[in-house]
Amino acid sequence: MADIPEPEVIDLTGLTESSEGSNEEDNSSDHSSSQGSSSIYEGGVAVNESSRAQLHDAISTVSEGRLRQILKSLVETIPAVEIALMGELVARKRKTREVVPRWETCANCDQDFDVHEEREDDECIFHPGDLEVDEGSFADWDEDCHGPKDTSSNRRDYPENFQWTCCDKDGLSEGCVQGEHKSAAPRKRRRV
């Protein structure tokens, strides 16, 4: 009878022999993972509540460009990531069934909105006017000493010192107009 070769064992865990022992230690010392067990990833980091919190901090602080680069790489190499992001970031237009980005930024309120959801009459609250310096609020301001009044940092730091031209309310006030979100991205118009 011919010798039957042993079946090949394929390790799908991503663990090396040296990390398997440390995995047992990590599991025994930290059972706080939401799935009840820890996994070890590149660099020897065990996934648990503490490391997950650090991952969330890293996501919050990494540059937008780096995060986009990482996501694109993950989409190209891990089908499950591609499927998950497809559900989060892509939608089909109702009428044309064309595949489009799911999220757009509103031209009026600068908030992201889901283009796949039905629009509501009061979902967007904004000021249609311009934010201008309220000279009376900057009474002790010397532009030679303090610099110009109308700067983005002053708008951010002293919104109460600015006034909307549409409603004469200060920069802290909620929008004076309600409506539907409108896409900030220019739309291609069909030629007739």
N, C-alpha and C positions, 0 to 999 in steps of 0.2 A: 504494500500500500504506500502511496506517495505521501511525503510529508506535507501537511497542510500548514501554511505559514500562519503565524500569530496575527490576529487582526491589529491594525494600527490604531493606537489610541490618540485621539486628537483632543488636546486641551483647549476647551472653549472658555476657561475662566480667566485667562490672561495672567495667572499667577505663576511665578517661577518657583523652583524648589526652595530657594532661600526665603521667599516671602510666605510660603505656606505655613511655616512654623510661626512666623510673626503674626499671621492672620489668626491663628488659634489664640495667641496672647491677646490680640486686640479684641477678639470676640469675648474672651473671658473677662477682660477688664472693663469693657464698655458695651453694655447691652441697651444703650439709649437710642440706637438707630431706629428710625420709624419702621423699617422692614424687619427688625428683629435680628439682623446680622450685619456684619461689616464686610465690605469688599476692599481690596487693596488695589490702588491704581498706580500708574507710573510715578516714580519718586517716593514710593513707600507710604503714601497718604491713605489712611484708613477712612472709609466713608462712614461717618457717624454724625450726630447732631452738631458737634463742635466744628468739624471740618466742613460740613454743609453750610454752616453760618459763615465760615471764612470764604467759601466759594461764592456765596451771595455777595459778600463784601467785595470780593475780587471782581465780580461782574459789574458791580456798581461803580468801581473806580477805574477799571481798564478803559483805555481810549476807545472811542466809537469805531475807529478804523481797525484796531486790533480785534475787537469783538466781531466785526463783520468778516474779517479774514478768517477767524476761528470758525465761525458758523459756516462759511462757504466750504471750508476744508472738511468739516464734519458732514455736511450735506453730500459731498462728493465721495466720502469713504464709508458712511454708515447709513444704510437704507432706512432704518427706523427713524433717524434724525430727519432725513429728507421727508418722510411721510408725515411726521409730527409737525415740521415747519410748514409743509404744504397746507395742512389744515389750519394753521395759525395765521399764515401770511398771504395766502392766495384764495381767491373766490372766483366764481363764475357770474358774469352779468346775467340778470334774470331774463332779459329779452333775447340777447344775442348769443348767450352761452359762452361768450369769449372769456378766457382766463385772464384775470387782472389782479393787481395787488389788492389785498383785502383792506388795508388801512391807508387812509389819506389824511392830510392835515387840513383843517378848516381855514379858509381864507379870512374869515371874520374873527374867530376866537383863538386860533392857533392850537386847538385841541385835536388829537387824533380821533378819527371816527371810523367805524366799520361800514364800508360801502355796501356790504351785503344786507345790512339791516334796513328796515323801512324807516324813512325820515319822519321826524315828528316836528310839529310847528314850534315847539318851545325848547328844543334840544340845545340850541346855540344862544348864548347870552353875550352880547358884545356892545361896544361903543362904535358907532359909525364915524365919529368925528376924530379929531386929532388931539393929542395930549400936549398942552402948551404950558409954559412957565406961568405960575401965578406970582407976579412980581411982589405983591403984598406979603407972601409967605417967605420970601427971601429978603426981608427988610434989612437985615444986618450982613448981607452977603456982599463982599467986595470982590468983583471979578479979577481985579489986579492981584489980589492976595489969594483968593480961593479958586480961581479959574472960572470958566464959563458955567452958567447955571444949568443950561439945557444939555446935559450929557446922559448917556445911558446909565452910568453909575449913579448919578443924582436921581434919575427916574426910579431906579431900583431902591436906593437908600432913603429917598425923601418923596415917596409918591404923593403924600399929602400936600406937597408944595407945587403940584401940577394940577391942571384943570382941563376937563374934556370940553371941546368946543361944541359938542352936540347937546349937552345937557347941563353944562356949567358945574358939574360935580367934580370932586377931587379925584386924584389918581387911585385912591383906595376903593372907590365906589364900584359896585357891580354894574355890568353893562346895562344900558338903558333901552336896548332893543332885543327882542327875542325872535328867533326864526329857525330855519333848518340849517344844518351844516352845509357849507359850500366848499367844493374842492379848490385848493390853492393851486393845484397843478393845471397848467393850461390844457384845454381839451382841443383835440383836432376837430375842426368843423368840416362837415361833408360839403363838397362843392355841389351846387345845383345846376 
